[in-house]
Amino acid sequence: MPVLLLCTFALVPEQDPGTVLFQDDFSGPDLNIHWLFYGDPLPRVEDSLGVPPPCFNNNGDSMGGSGVISRETFPITAGLCVECDMFMNCCERGTWVTASLGMVSPEFREGYASESDLIIAKLDLSYSGELDWACPHRQTVLNMNGRNGEDLKYSVFRIHQNHLMNRWVRCRLQINSDLTVSYFIEDSLYMTSPFPIPERLSHIRVRLGNRSSNWGIALHDNLEVFISEEI
């Protein structure tokens, strides 16, 4: 049965800069405590990999992908950051391997017919080799995308970003004072969304995971949700 996540719209107090709302290094005994799973095969903890080990392996297939959605919701406020380390590798000819960090609206659920409509902001790190019949030879692809939940959406691709693969990189989504979202990799600003998160939304959930295949691996570690001291 699909997992339905009910909306949370309660008013929350202002959070002080520097406040850490949530952390997970995936060393706990049970991912179910903090996360809801989706996909087939399901995600798993990778005991021998990470910074330091263990880490989260989205373990999805090459078509639908797999991942987790946070049980907890977090208030949309200036300075809210979702940050984690991501690792992606893939053989040169391969494709369909994607590490992903995202903010989704609270009603996100597995199997939702218009799943993309519920993504607020998402950063994907993937590989597109010659076996990607639609768009081969793009090599490492960085895709920063999102939508306002209605009729506005954006997607910005950067190809041949091979310096971002085969190593751990720190990625961050940050909500600004005007409710736009900025995309950072290792503290370097890559872009800011062209429009804000709609005011009707008050909370987000965190989503990790995407597609995997026999060609490579996509990993996540050291997730942190916090209020930035610099907006």
Steps between C-alpha positions, in 0.01 A plus 500: 500500500627856428607700804295817542673786677251745645568872479628693799405867507530589869666830576852464636717747691791672330818294519827661601787501248727205558219278632536138391158344440602150394810288435557147376830326423316170434683321780182434698351153528187568295435742213126466561526720809553815295411402143222364281615276217389489138602304190603146412761390591491694826794714619753361742788599728848439357716389793838518325464838323447858616676801653544323735307173449217413499296696244170493314476310169187594303528159329233583242453331167579661165139598431300619800761564765479455877554717803373633829281789614541650846226422750556842654395823332706820516373859494555706186690798634785726392829318538363145512769271355495135402854372454672167449805331350433324169708254300437376147710286272425319177700323235572711194249326273228466763210713615194505730690565823378807694557638849231752597424748779156657503235701681147371445161620617355322805234305308760316292423129477636201311324429175344843474381545141656847471799442724705775337231754591589458867872566465590846629873492425736219403867454418595193296851375430497236227693349211401483133726273295458351157239249620265792572332479160311829546793723606833318476846638570395771746718327762443630853178703508394746770126573485347768725124510473178586678151637467245708689246219515277661240607602151856631538803273483870522417781261419863606454749242365878515512674223309857370504526570875744212544677669791190418708508123452705227668528705820283628782360850446306713750168617352251750644156640426436830679180703529567872472317793662288545186416124504709423193727196527878511450705198391848458648774244445790519743388853599510624139170648379397332174160666449193650667147404401325750269189520720415444869337213682124576505383665821224242544765244602632520855705179536718264298621144528846381397537246221815295421563249225443439133600246237783247508622227268773241465719769344576690821384613843326802658555571870399762761642574845499754786162657435431819695202736511582832663442875499788681331675787675556663160199577282 
